[in-house]
Amino acid sequence: MPLPLIMLFLSMTAGTPQLAAVLAHHPRITQVSVAQVHHSYLKCGRNYRYYEPRSR
């Protein structure tokens, strides 16, 4: 039982260069509008369904 707790604690304290860059630029979530979707297709699996943009 202690091993999962130790791993959780270490993952919360670990930092990466990408995380440091995001935190340095004051991250925030904002609402945006989608102007146009050119092409997409529906991907389906057993327990999931989502739209994915089509690459050109």
C-alpha positions in Angstrom: 0.0 0.0 0.0 2.8 2.6 0.6 4.3 2.2 -2.8 1.3 3.7 -4.8 1.2 6.6 -2.3 4.9 7.3 -2.7 4.6 7.1 -6.5 1.6 9.6 -6.4 3.6 12.0 -4.2 6.6 11.8 -6.5 4.5 12.4 -9.6 3.0 15.5 -8.0 6.4 17.0 -7.1 8.1 16.1 -10.4 8.6 18.9 -12.9 9.5 18.9 -16.6 10.9 21.7 -18.8 7.5 21.8 -20.5 5.6 22.3 -17.2 8.1 25.1 -16.2 7.5 26.9 -19.5 3.7 26.7 -19.1 3.8 27.9 -15.5 6.2 30.8 -16.4 3.7 32.2 -18.9 0.7 32.3 -16.5 -1.6 29.6 -18.1 -5.3 30.2 -18.2 -8.3 28.6 -19.8 -10.4 30.8 -22.1 -13.4 30.3 -24.3 -12.9 30.5 -28.1 -15.2 30.2 -31.1 -14.6 27.8 -34.0 -14.8 29.6 -37.3 -14.8 26.7 -39.7 -14.1 23.0 -39.7 -13.0 21.9 -43.2 -13.0 18.1 -42.9 -13.5 15.6 -40.1 -14.6 12.0 -39.6 -16.1 10.1 -36.8 -13.9 7.5 -35.1 -15.7 4.8 -33.3 -14.5 2.1 -30.9 -16.1 -0.2 -28.3 -16.5 2.5 -25.6 -15.6 5.7 -27.4 -16.7 8.0 -30.3 -15.1 11.2 -31.3 -14.5 13.4 -34.4 -11.0 13.8 -35.7 -9.8 16.4 -38.3 -8.7 14.9 -41.6 -5.1 15.5 -42.6 -4.3 16.8 -46.0 
